[in-house]
Amino acid sequence: MAGLRGTAKTAGRARAVGTPVVGSVVTRARVAPPGVDDLLGCSVVATVPEATDAEPLADPDVQRAYRRLARAVTDQPKA
């Protein structure tokens, strides 16, 4: 929860200087916690699960999550 509070502060500071926050990514979770959209003031674009492998980027679930995120932010169709 401390990570989310810190992220909310960062989003608030970005808005204070005129930078819109258009989305967020929740890591180490398969599902975003309830209310995180309201806390951060933006939608959750993606979630990335906690890796089960010693090398996080070698974990197939993590790889899929980052591919989905990349497609979402670049507006590419699913392959």
mmCIF file of the N, C-alpha and C atoms, coordinates in Angstrom:
data_MODEL
# 
_entry.id   MODEL 
# 
loop_
_atom_site.group_PDB 
_atom_site.id 
_atom_site.type_symbol 
_atom_site.label_atom_id 
_atom_site.label_alt_id 
_atom_site.label_comp_id 
_atom_site.label_asym_id 
_atom_site.label_entity_id 
_atom_site.label_seq_id 
_atom_site.pdbx_PDB_ins_code 
_atom_site.Cartn_x 
_atom_site.Cartn_y 
_atom_site.Cartn_z 
_atom_site.occupancy 
_atom_site.B_iso_or_equiv 
_atom_site.pdbx_formal_charge 
_atom_site.auth_seq_id 
_atom_site.auth_comp_id 
_atom_site.auth_asym_id 
_atom_site.auth_atom_id 
_atom_site.pdbx_PDB_model_num 
ATOM 1   N N  . MET A 1 1  ? 0.813   -1.203  0.000   1.00 0.00 ? 1  MET A N  1 
ATOM 2   C CA . MET A 1 1  ? 0.000   0.000   0.000   1.00 0.00 ? 1  MET A CA 1 
ATOM 3   C C  . MET A 1 1  ? 0.855   1.265   0.000   1.00 0.00 ? 1  MET A C  1 
ATOM 4   N N  . ALA A 1 2  ? 2.033   1.193   0.586   1.00 0.00 ? 2  ALA A N  1 
ATOM 5   C CA . ALA A 1 2  ? 2.919   2.363   0.600   1.00 0.00 ? 2  ALA A CA 1 
ATOM 6   C C  . ALA A 1 2  ? 3.293   2.771   -0.824  1.00 0.00 ? 2  ALA A C  1 
ATOM 7   N N  . GLY A 1 3  ? 3.479   1.777   -1.698  1.00 0.00 ? 3  GLY A N  1 
ATOM 8   C CA . GLY A 1 3  ? 3.796   2.075   -3.092  1.00 0.00 ? 3  GLY A CA 1 
ATOM 9   C C  . GLY A 1 3  ? 2.682   2.841   -3.784  1.00 0.00 ? 3  GLY A C  1 
ATOM 10  N N  . LEU A 1 4  ? 1.446   2.465   -3.484  1.00 0.00 ? 4  LEU A N  1 
ATOM 11  C CA . LEU A 1 4  ? 0.308   3.172   -4.084  1.00 0.00 ? 4  LEU A CA 1 
ATOM 12  C C  . LEU A 1 4  ? 0.195   4.592   -3.546  1.00 0.00 ? 4  LEU A C  1 
ATOM 13  N N  . ARG A 1 5  ? 0.457   4.777   -2.268  1.00 0.00 ? 5  ARG A N  1 
ATOM 14  C CA . ARG A 1 5  ? 0.415   6.140   -1.706  1.00 0.00 ? 5  ARG A CA 1 
ATOM 15  C C  . ARG A 1 5  ? 1.482   7.011   -2.352  1.00 0.00 ? 5  ARG A C  1 
ATOM 16  N N  . GLY A 1 6  ? 2.668   6.460   -2.538  1.00 0.00 ? 6  GLY A N  1 
ATOM 17  C CA . GLY A 1 6  ? 3.740   7.208   -3.194  1.00 0.00 ? 6  GLY A CA 1 
ATOM 18  C C  . GLY A 1 6  ? 3.389   7.552   -4.633  1.00 0.00 ? 6  GLY A C  1 
ATOM 19  N N  . THR A 1 7  ? 2.758   6.612   -5.308  1.00 0.00 ? 7  THR A N  1 
ATOM 20  C CA . THR A 1 7  ? 2.343   6.843   -6.686  1.00 0.00 ? 7  THR A CA 1 
ATOM 21  C C  . THR A 1 7  ? 1.268   7.917   -6.754  1.00 0.00 ? 7  THR A C  1 
ATOM 22  N N  . ALA A 1 8  ? 0.355   7.907   -5.790  1.00 0.00 ? 8  ALA A N  1 
ATOM 23  C CA . ALA A 1 8  ? -0.688  8.945   -5.746  1.00 0.00 ? 8  ALA A CA 1 
ATOM 24  C C  . ALA A 1 8  ? -0.057  10.324  -5.549  1.00 0.00 ? 8  ALA A C  1 
ATOM 25  N N  . LYS A 1 9  ? 0.968   10.411  -4.706  1.00 0.00 ? 9  LYS A N  1 
ATOM 26  C CA . LYS A 1 9  ? 1.677   11.689  -4.514  1.00 0.00 ? 9  LYS A CA 1 
ATOM 27  C C  . LYS A 1 9  ? 2.333   12.144  -5.812  1.00 0.00 ? 9  LYS A C  1 
ATOM 28  N N  . THR A 1 10 ? 2.979   11.211  -6.501  1.00 0.00 ? 10 THR A N  1 
ATOM 29  C CA . THR A 1 10 ? 3.637   11.543  -7.763  1.00 0.00 ? 10 THR A CA 1 
ATOM 30  C C  . THR A 1 10 ? 2.626   12.029  -8.791  1.00 0.00 ? 10 THR A C  1 
ATOM 31  N N  . ALA A 1 11 ? 1.496   11.343  -8.880  1.00 0.00 ? 11 ALA A N  1 
ATOM 32  C CA . ALA A 1 11 ? 0.444   11.762  -9.820  1.00 0.00 ? 11 ALA A CA 1 
ATOM 33  C C  . ALA A 1 11 ? -0.048  13.161  -9.460  1.00 0.00 ? 11 ALA A C  1 
ATOM 34  N N  . GLY A 1 12 ? -0.220  13.439  -8.185  1.00 0.00 ? 12 GLY A N  1 
ATOM 35  C CA . GLY A 1 12 ? -0.663  14.758  -7.748  1.00 0.00 ? 12 GLY A CA 1 
ATOM 36  C C  . GLY A 1 12 ? 0.344   15.842  -8.105  1.00 0.00 ? 12 GLY A C  1 
ATOM 37  N N  . ARG A 1 13 ? 1.623   15.536  -7.938  1.00 0.00 ? 13 ARG A N  1 
ATOM 38  C CA . ARG A 1 13 ? 2.664   16.512  -8.288  1.00 0.00 ? 13 ARG A CA 1 
ATOM 39  C C  . ARG A 1 13 ? 2.702   16.757  -9.794  1.00 0.00 ? 13 ARG A C  1 
ATOM 40  N N  . ALA A 1 14 ? 2.523   15.687  -10.562 1.00 0.00 ? 14 ALA A N  1 
ATOM 41  C CA . ALA A 1 14 ? 2.501   15.851  -12.016 1.00 0.00 ? 14 ALA A CA 1 
ATOM 42  C C  . ALA A 1 14 ? 1.359   16.774  -12.427 1.00 0.00 ? 14 ALA A C  1 
ATOM 43  N N  . ARG A 1 15 ? 0.188   16.554  -11.847 1.00 0.00 ? 15 ARG A N  1 
ATOM 44  C CA . ARG A 1 15 ? -0.961  17.406  -12.175 1.00 0.00 ? 15 ARG A CA 1 
ATOM 45  C C  . ARG A 1 15 ? -0.729  18.849  -11.730 1.00 0.00 ? 15 ARG A C  1 
ATOM 46  N N  . ALA A 1 16 ? -0.040  19.020  -10.605 1.00 0.00 ? 16 ALA A N  1 
ATOM 47  C CA . ALA A 1 16 ? 0.210   20.370  -10.081 1.00 0.00 ? 16 ALA A CA 1 
ATOM 48  C C  . ALA A 1 16 ? 1.048   21.209  -11.037 1.00 0.00 ? 16 ALA A C  1 
ATOM 49  N N  . VAL A 1 17 ? 1.868   20.558  -11.848 1.00 0.00 ? 17 VAL A N  1 
ATOM 50  C CA . VAL A 1 17 ? 2.685   21.305  -12.810 1.00 0.00 ? 17 VAL A CA 1 
ATOM 51  C C  . VAL A 1 17 ? 2.123   21.201  -14.230 1.00 0.00 ? 17 VAL A C  1 
ATOM 52  N N  . GLY A 1 18 ? 0.860   20.755  -14.330 1.00 0.00 ? 18 GLY A N  1 
ATOM 53  C CA . GLY A 1 18 ? 0.179   20.761  -15.614 1.00 0.00 ? 18 GLY A CA 1 
ATOM 54  C C  . GLY A 1 18 ? 0.395   19.538  -16.488 1.00 0.00 ? 18 GLY A C  1 
ATOM 55  N N  . THR A 1 19 ? 0.903   18.466  -15.899 1.00 0.00 ? 19 THR A N  1 
ATOM 56  C CA . THR A 1 19 ? 1.113   17.240  -16.662 1.00 0.00 ? 19 THR A CA 1 
ATOM 57  C C  . THR A 1 19 ? -0.018  16.269  -16.372 1.00 0.00 ? 19 THR A C  1 
ATOM 58  N N  . PRO A 1 20 ? -0.822  15.940  -17.364 1.00 0.00 ? 20 PRO A N  1 
ATOM 59  C CA . PRO A 1 20 ? -1.927  15.014  -17.117 1.00 0.00 ? 20 PRO A CA 1 
ATOM 60  C C  . PRO A 1 20 ? -1.417  13.589  -16.900 1.00 0.00 ? 20 PRO A C  1 
ATOM 61  N N  . VAL A 1 21 ? -2.079  12.879  -16.039 1.00 0.00 ? 21 VAL A N  1 
ATOM 62  C CA . VAL A 1 21 ? -1.771  11.460  -15.807 1.00 0.00 ? 21 VAL A CA 1 
ATOM 63  C C  . VAL A 1 21 ? -2.824  10.676  -16.577 1.00 0.00 ? 21 VAL A C  1 
ATOM 64  N N  . VAL A 1 22 ? -2.392  9.921   -17.561 1.00 0.00 ? 22 VAL A N  1 
ATOM 65  C CA . VAL A 1 22 ? -3.345  9.262   -18.444 1.00 0.00 ? 22 VAL A CA 1 
ATOM 66  C C  . VAL A 1 22 ? -3.589  7.799   -18.105 1.00 0.00 ? 22 VAL A C  1 
ATOM 67  N N  . GLY A 1 23 ? -2.750  7.219   -17.272 1.00 0.00 ? 23 GLY A N  1 
ATOM 68  C CA . GLY A 1 23 ? -2.951  5.827   -16.907 1.00 0.00 ? 23 GLY A CA 1 
ATOM 69  C C  . GLY A 1 23 ? -1.887  5.349   -15.949 1.00 0.00 ? 23 GLY A C  1 
ATOM 70  N N  . SER A 1 24 ? -2.138  4.175   -15.388 1.00 0.00 ? 24 SER A N  1 
ATOM 71  C CA . SER A 1 24 ? -1.182  3.595   -14.442 1.00 0.00 ? 24 SER A CA 1 
ATOM 72  C C  . SER A 1 24 ? -1.008  2.111   -14.730 1.00 0.00 ? 24 SER A C  1 
ATOM 73  N N  . VAL A 1 25 ? 0.075   1.560   -14.208 1.00 0.00 ? 25 VAL A N  1 
ATOM 74  C CA . VAL A 1 25 ? 0.369   0.137   -14.312 1.00 0.00 ? 25 VAL A CA 1 
ATOM 75  C C  . VAL A 1 25 ? 0.602   -0.370  -12.894 1.00 0.00 ? 25 VAL A C  1 
ATOM 76  N N  . VAL A 1 26 ? -0.104  -1.418  -12.527 1.00 0.00 ? 26 VAL A N  1 
ATOM 77  C CA . VAL A 1 26 ? 0.065   -2.015  -11.210 1.00 0.00 ? 26 VAL A CA 1 
ATOM 78  C C  . VAL A 1 26 ? 0.936   -3.251  -11.370 1.00 0.00 ? 26 VAL A C  1 
ATOM 79  N N  . THR A 1 27 ? 2.069   -3.266  -10.680 1.00 0.00 ? 27 THR A N  1 
ATOM 80  C CA . THR A 1 27 ? 2.969   -4.413  -10.757 1.00 0.00 ? 27 THR A CA 1 
ATOM 81  C C  . THR A 1 27 ? 2.806   -5.297  -9.529  1.00 0.00 ? 27 THR A C  1 
ATOM 82  N N  . ARG A 1 28 ? 3.278   -6.527  -9.668  1.00 0.00 ? 28 ARG A N  1 
ATOM 83  C CA . ARG A 1 28 ? 3.195   -7.539  -8.615  1.00 0.00 ? 28 ARG A CA 1 
ATOM 84  C C  . ARG A 1 28 ? 1.761   -7.861  -8.223  1.00 0.00 ? 28 ARG A C  1 
ATOM 85  N N  . ALA A 1 29 ? 0.862   -7.770  -9.193  1.00 0.00 ? 29 ALA A N  1 
ATOM 86  C CA . ALA A 1 29 ? -0.541  -8.074  -8.933  1.00 0.00 ? 29 ALA A CA 1 
ATOM 87  C C  . ALA A 1 29 ? -1.210  -8.540  -10.214 1.00 0.00 ? 29 ALA A C  1 
ATOM 88  N N  . ARG A 1 30 ? -2.029  -9.563  -10.109 1.00 0.00 ? 30 ARG A N  1 
ATOM 89  C CA . ARG A 1 30 ? -2.783  -10.017 -11.278 1.00 0.00 ? 30 ARG A CA 1 
ATOM 90  C C  . ARG A 1 30 ? -4.010  -9.140  -11.509 1.00 0.00 ? 30 ARG A C  1 
ATOM 91  N N  . VAL A 1 31 ? -4.507  -8.534  -10.429 1.00 0.00 ? 31 VAL A N  1 
ATOM 92  C CA . VAL A 1 31 ? -5.691  -7.684  -10.488 1.00 0.00 ? 31 VAL A CA 1 
ATOM 93  C C  . VAL A 1 31 ? -5.393  -6.420  -9.691  1.00 0.00 ? 31 VAL A C  1 
ATOM 94  N N  . ALA A 1 32 ? -5.815  -5.289  -10.213 1.00 0.00 ? 32 ALA A N  1 
ATOM 95  C CA . ALA A 1 32 ? -5.617  -4.025  -9.487  1.00 0.00 ? 32 ALA A CA 1 
ATOM 96  C C  . ALA A 1 32 ? -6.476  -4.014  -8.228  1.00 0.00 ? 32 ALA A C  1 
ATOM 97  N N  . PRO A 1 33 ? -5.945  -3.504  -7.127  1.00 0.00 ? 33 PRO A N  1 
ATOM 98  C CA . PRO A 1 33 ? -6.732  -3.431  -5.899  1.00 0.00 ? 33 PRO A CA 1 
ATOM 99  C C  . PRO A 1 33 ? -7.962  -2.541  -6.087  1.00 0.00 ? 33 PRO A C  1 
ATOM 100 N N  . PRO A 1 34 ? -9.045  -2.846  -5.390  1.00 0.00 ? 34 PRO A N  1 
ATOM 101 C CA . PRO A 1 34 ? -10.246 -2.005  -5.493  1.00 0.00 ? 34 PRO A CA 1 
ATOM 102 C C  . PRO A 1 34 ? -9.922  -0.550  -5.125  1.00 0.00 ? 34 PRO A C  1 
ATOM 103 N N  . GLY A 1 35 ? -10.440 0.368   -5.905  1.00 0.00 ? 35 GLY A N  1 
ATOM 104 C CA . GLY A 1 35 ? -10.285 1.786   -5.613  1.00 0.00 ? 35 GLY A CA 1 
ATOM 105 C C  . GLY A 1 35 ? -9.002  2.422   -6.105  1.00 0.00 ? 35 GLY A C  1 
ATOM 106 N N  . VAL A 1 36 ? -8.113  1.650   -6.737  1.00 0.00 ? 36 VAL A N  1 
ATOM 107 C CA . VAL A 1 36 ? -6.843  2.237   -7.170  1.00 0.00 ? 36 VAL A CA 1 
ATOM 108 C C  . VAL A 1 36 ? -7.061  3.306   -8.240  1.00 0.00 ? 36 VAL A C  1 
ATOM 109 N N  . ASP A 1 37 ? -8.064  3.138   -9.092  1.00 0.00 ? 37 ASP A N  1 
ATOM 110 C CA . ASP A 1 37 ? -8.367  4.166   -10.106 1.00 0.00 ? 37 ASP A CA 1 
ATOM 111 C C  . ASP A 1 37 ? -8.693  5.497   -9.428  1.00 0.00 ? 37 ASP A C  1 
ATOM 112 N N  . ASP A 1 38 ? -9.518  5.430   -8.389  1.00 0.00 ? 38 ASP A N  1 
ATOM 113 C CA . ASP A 1 38 ? -9.889  6.652   -7.662  1.00 0.00 ? 38 ASP A CA 1 
ATOM 114 C C  . ASP A 1 38 ? -8.698  7.239   -6.924  1.00 0.00 ? 38 ASP A C  1 
ATOM 115 N N  . LEU A 1 39 ? -7.896  6.379   -6.308  1.00 0.00 ? 39 LEU A N  1 
ATOM 116 C CA . LEU A 1 39 ? -6.728  6.855   -5.565  1.00 0.00 ? 39 LEU A CA 1 
ATOM 117 C C  . LEU A 1 39 ? -5.765  7.612   -6.468  1.00 0.00 ? 39 LEU A C  1 
ATOM 118 N N  . LEU A 1 40 ? -5.535  7.075   -7.658  1.00 0.00 ? 40 LEU A N  1 
ATOM 119 C CA . LEU A 1 40 ? -4.571  7.676   -8.574  1.00 0.00 ? 40 LEU A CA 1 
ATOM 120 C C  . LEU A 1 40 ? -5.199  8.696   -9.521  1.00 0.00 ? 40 LEU A C  1 
ATOM 121 N N  . GLY A 1 41 ? -6.507  8.675   -9.623  1.00 0.00 ? 41 GLY A N  1 
ATOM 122 C CA . GLY A 1 41 ? -7.184  9.625   -10.501 1.00 0.00 ? 41 GLY A CA 1 
ATOM 123 C C  . GLY A 1 41 ? -7.015  9.315   -11.971 1.00 0.00 ? 41 GLY A C  1 
ATOM 124 N N  . CYS A 1 42 ? -6.814  8.041   -12.290 1.00 0.00 ? 42 CYS A N  1 
ATOM 125 C CA . CYS A 1 42 ? -6.674  7.621   -13.683 1.00 0.00 ? 42 CYS A CA 1 
ATOM 126 C C  . CYS A 1 42 ? -6.970  6.127   -13.760 1.00 0.00 ? 42 CYS A C  1 
ATOM 127 N N  . SER A 1 43 ? -7.160  5.652   -14.977 1.00 0.00 ? 43 SER A N  1 
ATOM 128 C CA . SER A 1 43 ? -7.455  4.234   -15.134 1.00 0.00 ? 43 SER A CA 1 
ATOM 129 C C  . SER A 1 43 ? -6.182  3.396   -15.057 1.00 0.00 ? 43 SER A C  1 
ATOM 130 N N  . VAL A 1 44 ? -6.361  2.141   -14.701 1.00 0.00 ? 44 VAL A N  1 
ATOM 131 C CA . VAL A 1 44 ? -5.255  1.188   -14.708 1.00 0.00 ? 44 VAL A CA 1 
ATOM 132 C C  . VAL A 1 44 ? -5.166  0.632   -16.127 1.00 0.00 ? 44 VAL A C  1 
ATOM 133 N N  . VAL A 1 45 ? -4.046  0.854   -16.770 1.00 0.00 ? 45 VAL A N  1 
ATOM 134 C CA . VAL A 1 45 ? -3.839  0.412   -18.143 1.00 0.00 ? 45 VAL A CA 1 
ATOM 135 C C  . VAL A 1 45 ? -3.513  -1.080  -18.176 1.00 0.00 ? 45 VAL A C  1 
ATOM 136 N N  . ALA A 1 46 ? -2.762  -1.549  -17.175 1.00 0.00 ? 46 ALA A N  1 
ATOM 137 C CA . ALA A 1 46 ? -2.356  -2.953  -17.146 1.00 0.00 ? 46 ALA A CA 1 
ATOM 138 C C  . ALA A 1 46 ? -1.942  -3.356  -15.743 1.00 0.00 ? 46 ALA A C  1 
ATOM 139 N N  . THR A 1 47 ? -1.946  -4.658  -15.522 1.00 0.00 ? 47 THR A N  1 
ATOM 140 C CA . THR A 1 47 ? -1.365  -5.229  -14.309 1.00 0.00 ? 47 THR A CA 1 
ATOM 141 C C  . THR A 1 47 ? -0.288  -6.209  -14.740 1.00 0.00 ? 47 THR A C  1 
ATOM 142 N N  . VAL A 1 48 ? 0.749   -6.326  -13.916 1.00 0.00 ? 48 VAL A N  1 
ATOM 143 C CA . VAL A 1 48 ? 1.846   -7.254  -14.182 1.00 0.00 ? 48 VAL A CA 1 
ATOM 144 C C  . VAL A 1 48 ? 1.991   -8.132  -12.950 1.00 0.00 ? 48 VAL A C  1 
ATOM 145 N N  . PRO A 1 49 ? 1.809   -9.447  -13.105 1.00 0.00 ? 49 PRO A N  1 
ATOM 146 C CA . PRO A 1 49 ? 1.878   -10.321 -11.942 1.00 0.00 ? 49 PRO A CA 1 
ATOM 147 C C  . PRO A 1 49 ? 3.297   -10.424 -11.383 1.00 0.00 ? 49 PRO A C  1 
ATOM 148 N N  . GLU A 1 50 ? 3.378   -10.842 -10.141 1.00 0.00 ? 50 GLU A N  1 
ATOM 149 C CA . GLU A 1 50 ? 4.687   -11.090 -9.538  1.00 0.00 ? 50 GLU A CA 1 
ATOM 150 C C  . GLU A 1 50 ? 5.296   -12.304 -10.222 1.00 0.00 ? 50 GLU A C  1 
ATOM 151 N N  . ALA A 1 51 ? 6.571   -12.237 -10.505 1.00 0.00 ? 51 ALA A N  1 
ATOM 152 C CA . ALA A 1 51 ? 7.250   -13.324 -11.206 1.00 0.00 ? 51 ALA A CA 1 
ATOM 153 C C  . ALA A 1 51 ? 7.428   -14.519 -10.280 1.00 0.00 ? 51 ALA A C  1 
ATOM 154 N N  . THR A 1 52 ? 7.305   -15.691 -10.852 1.00 0.00 ? 52 THR A N  1 
ATOM 155 C CA . THR A 1 52 ? 7.568   -16.915 -10.093 1.00 0.00 ? 52 THR A CA 1 
ATOM 156 C C  . THR A 1 52 ? 8.969   -17.412 -10.373 1.00 0.00 ? 52 THR A C  1 
ATOM 157 N N  . ASP A 1 53 ? 9.631   -16.803 -11.322 1.00 0.00 ? 53 ASP A N  1 
ATOM 158 C CA . ASP A 1 53 ? 10.972  -17.181 -11.740 1.00 0.00 ? 53 ASP A CA 1 
ATOM 159 C C  . ASP A 1 53 ? 11.980  -16.232 -11.091 1.00 0.00 ? 53 ASP A C  1 
ATOM 160 N N  . ALA A 1 54 ? 13.202  -16.694 -10.897 1.00 0.00 ? 54 ALA A N  1 
ATOM 161 C CA . ALA A 1 54 ? 14.253  -15.839 -10.329 1.00 0.00 ? 54 ALA A CA 1 
ATOM 162 C C  . ALA A 1 54 ? 14.555  -14.658 -11.246 1.00 0.00 ? 54 ALA A C  1 
ATOM 163 N N  . GLU A 1 55 ? 14.356  -14.845 -12.528 1.00 0.00 ? 55 GLU A N  1 
ATOM 164 C CA . GLU A 1 55 ? 14.536  -13.782 -13.515 1.00 0.00 ? 55 GLU A CA 1 
ATOM 165 C C  . GLU A 1 55 ? 13.144  -13.327 -13.935 1.00 0.00 ? 55 GLU A C  1 
ATOM 166 N N  . PRO A 1 56 ? 12.659  -12.205 -13.420 1.00 0.00 ? 56 PRO A N  1 
ATOM 167 C CA . PRO A 1 56 ? 11.276  -11.797 -13.691 1.00 0.00 ? 56 PRO A CA 1 
ATOM 168 C C  . PRO A 1 56 ? 10.905  -11.761 -15.160 1.00 0.00 ? 56 PRO A C  1 
ATOM 169 N N  . LEU A 1 57 ? 11.773  -11.273 -16.013 1.00 0.00 ? 57 LEU A N  1 
ATOM 170 C CA . LEU A 1 57 ? 11.418  -11.164 -17.429 1.00 0.00 ? 57 LEU A CA 1 
ATOM 171 C C  . LEU A 1 57 ? 11.460  -12.508 -18.150 1.00 0.00 ? 57 LEU A C  1 
ATOM 172 N N  . ALA A 1 58 ? 11.913  -13.561 -17.472 1.00 0.00 ? 58 ALA A N  1 
ATOM 173 C CA . ALA A 1 58 ? 11.876  -14.903 -18.053 1.00 0.00 ? 58 ALA A CA 1 
ATOM 174 C C  . ALA A 1 58 ? 10.540  -15.581 -17.746 1.00 0.00 ? 58 ALA A C  1 
ATOM 175 N N  . ASP A 1 59 ? 9.774   -15.017 -16.841 1.00 0.00 ? 59 ASP A N  1 
ATOM 176 C CA . ASP A 1 59 ? 8.481   -15.590 -16.461 1.00 0.00 ? 59 ASP A CA 1 
ATOM 177 C C  . ASP A 1 59 ? 7.469   -15.355 -17.582 1.00 0.00 ? 59 ASP A C  1 
ATOM 178 N N  . PRO A 1 60 ? 6.845   -16.413 -18.117 1.00 0.00 ? 60 PRO A N  1 
ATOM 179 C CA . PRO A 1 60 ? 5.904   -16.249 -19.233 1.00 0.00 ? 60 PRO A CA 1 
ATOM 180 C C  . PRO A 1 60 ? 4.719   -15.339 -18.914 1.00 0.00 ? 60 PRO A C  1 
ATOM 181 N N  . ASP A 1 61 ? 4.195   -15.383 -17.685 1.00 0.00 ? 61 ASP A N  1 
ATOM 182 C CA . ASP A 1 61 ? 3.068   -14.516 -17.330 1.00 0.00 ? 61 ASP A CA 1 
ATOM 183 C C  . ASP A 1 61 ? 3.480   -13.049 -17.332 1.00 0.00 ? 61 ASP A C  1 
ATOM 184 N N  . VAL A 1 62 ? 4.680   -12.781 -16.846 1.00 0.00 ? 62 VAL A N  1 
ATOM 185 C CA . VAL A 1 62 ? 5.198   -11.406 -16.838 1.00 0.00 ? 62 VAL A CA 1 
ATOM 186 C C  . VAL A 1 62 ? 5.431   -10.938 -18.273 1.00 0.00 ? 62 VAL A C  1 
ATOM 187 N N  . GLN A 1 63 ? 5.995   -11.799 -19.100 1.00 0.00 ? 63 GLN A N  1 
ATOM 188 C CA . GLN A 1 63 ? 6.214   -11.449 -20.510 1.00 0.00 ? 63 GLN A CA 1 
ATOM 189 C C  . GLN A 1 63 ? 4.900   -11.095 -21.196 1.00 0.00 ? 63 GLN A C  1 
ATOM 190 N N  . ARG A 1 64 ? 3.882   -11.912 -20.985 1.00 0.00 ? 64 ARG A N  1 
ATOM 191 C CA . ARG A 1 64 ? 2.575   -11.643 -21.606 1.00 0.00 ? 64 ARG A CA 1 
ATOM 192 C C  . ARG A 1 64 ? 2.003   -10.313 -21.114 1.00 0.00 ? 64 ARG A C  1 
ATOM 193 N N  . ALA A 1 65 ? 2.140   -10.053 -19.823 1.00 0.00 ? 65 ALA A N  1 
ATOM 194 C CA . ALA A 1 65 ? 1.602   -8.813  -19.264 1.00 0.00 ? 65 ALA A CA 1 
ATOM 195 C C  . ALA A 1 65 ? 2.294   -7.594  -19.873 1.00 0.00 ? 65 ALA A C  1 
ATOM 196 N N  . TYR A 1 66 ? 3.608   -7.647  -20.023 1.00 0.00 ? 66 TYR A N  1 
ATOM 197 C CA . TYR A 1 66 ? 4.315   -6.515  -20.620 1.00 0.00 ? 66 TYR A CA 1 
ATOM 198 C C  . TYR A 1 66 ? 4.004   -6.373  -22.107 1.00 0.00 ? 66 TYR A C  1 
ATOM 199 N N  . ARG A 1 67 ? 3.753   -7.477  -22.794 1.00 0.00 ? 67 ARG A N  1 
ATOM 200 C CA . ARG A 1 67 ? 3.343   -7.375  -24.201 1.00 0.00 ? 67 ARG A CA 1 
ATOM 201 C C  . ARG A 1 67 ? 1.981   -6.695  -24.307 1.00 0.00 ? 67 ARG A C  1 
ATOM 202 N N  . ARG A 1 68 ? 1.053   -7.092  -23.419 1.00 0.00 ? 68 ARG A N  1 
ATOM 203 C CA . ARG A 1 68 ? -0.276  -6.452  -23.423 1.00 0.00 ? 68 ARG A CA 1 
ATOM 204 C C  . ARG A 1 68 ? -0.140  -4.958  -23.131 1.00 0.00 ? 68 ARG A C  1 
ATOM 205 N N  . LEU A 1 69 ? 0.712   -4.613  -22.179 1.00 0.00 ? 69 LEU A N  1 
ATOM 206 C CA . LEU A 1 69 ? 0.938   -3.211  -21.843 1.00 0.00 ? 69 LEU A CA 1 
ATOM 207 C C  . LEU A 1 69 ? 1.498   -2.462  -23.049 1.00 0.00 ? 69 LEU A C  1 
ATOM 208 N N  . ALA A 1 70 ? 2.483   -3.040  -23.710 1.00 0.00 ? 70 ALA A N  1 
ATOM 209 C CA . ALA A 1 70 ? 3.078   -2.376  -24.883 1.00 0.00 ? 70 ALA A CA 1 
ATOM 210 C C  . ALA A 1 70 ? 2.038   -2.153  -25.965 1.00 0.00 ? 70 ALA A C  1 
ATOM 211 N N  . ARG A 1 71 ? 1.182   -3.148  -26.206 1.00 0.00 ? 71 ARG A N  1 
ATOM 212 C CA . ARG A 1 71 ? 0.118   -2.973  -27.204 1.00 0.00 ? 71 ARG A CA 1 
ATOM 213 C C  . ARG A 1 71 ? -0.844  -1.871  -26.783 1.00 0.00 ? 71 ARG A C  1 
ATOM 214 N N  . ALA A 1 72 ? -1.166  -1.838  -25.496 1.00 0.00 ? 72 ALA A N  1 
ATOM 215 C CA . ALA A 1 72 ? -2.121  -0.831  -25.004 1.00 0.00 ? 72 ALA A CA 1 
ATOM 216 C C  . ALA A 1 72 ? -1.588  0.583   -25.181 1.00 0.00 ? 72 ALA A C  1 
ATOM 217 N N  . VAL A 1 73 ? -0.329  0.793   -24.898 1.00 0.00 ? 73 VAL A N  1 
ATOM 218 C CA . VAL A 1 73 ? 0.198   2.154   -24.984 1.00 0.00 ? 73 VAL A CA 1 
ATOM 219 C C  . VAL A 1 73 ? 0.611   2.559   -26.385 1.00 0.00 ? 73 VAL A C  1 
ATOM 220 N N  . THR A 1 74 ? 0.782   1.581   -27.268 1.00 0.00 ? 74 THR A N  1 
ATOM 221 C CA . THR A 1 74 ? 1.112   1.922   -28.648 1.00 0.00 ? 74 THR A CA 1 
ATOM 222 C C  . THR A 1 74 ? -0.073  1.737   -29.577 1.00 0.00 ? 74 THR A C  1 
ATOM 223 N N  . ASP A 1 75 ? -1.202  1.281   -29.004 1.00 0.00 ? 75 ASP A N  1 
ATOM 224 C CA . ASP A 1 75 ? -2.439  1.129   -29.744 1.00 0.00 ? 75 ASP A CA 1 
ATOM 225 C C  . ASP A 1 75 ? -2.284  0.172   -30.921 1.00 0.00 ? 75 ASP A C  1 
ATOM 226 N N  . GLN A 1 76 ? -1.593  -0.946  -30.691 1.00 0.00 ? 76 GLN A N  1 
ATOM 227 C CA . GLN A 1 76 ? -1.410  -1.948  -31.730 1.00 0.00 ? 76 GLN A CA 1 
ATOM 228 C C  . GLN A 1 76 ? -2.416  -3.087  -31.526 1.00 0.00 ? 76 GLN A C  1 
ATOM 229 N N  . PRO A 1 77 ? -2.838  -3.695  -32.607 1.00 0.00 ? 77 PRO A N  1 
ATOM 230 C CA . PRO A 1 77 ? -3.765  -4.840  -32.481 1.00 0.00 ? 77 PRO A CA 1 
ATOM 231 C C  . PRO A 1 77 ? -3.061  -6.040  -31.868 1.00 0.00 ? 77 PRO A C  1 
ATOM 232 N N  . LYS A 1 78 ? -3.831  -6.939  -31.259 1.00 0.00 ? 78 LYS A N  1 
ATOM 233 C CA . LYS A 1 78 ? -3.267  -8.155  -30.682 1.00 0.00 ? 78 LYS A CA 1 
ATOM 234 C C  . LYS A 1 78 ? -2.729  -9.051  -31.779 1.00 0.00 ? 78 LYS A C  1 
ATOM 235 N N  . ALA A 1 79 ? -1.597  -9.685  -31.488 1.00 0.00 ? 79 ALA A N  1 
ATOM 236 C CA . ALA A 1 79 ? -0.991  -10.606 -32.477 1.00 0.00 ? 79 ALA A CA 1 
ATOM 237 C C  . ALA A 1 79 ? -1.380  -12.027 -32.172 1.00 0.00 ? 79 ALA A C  1 
# 
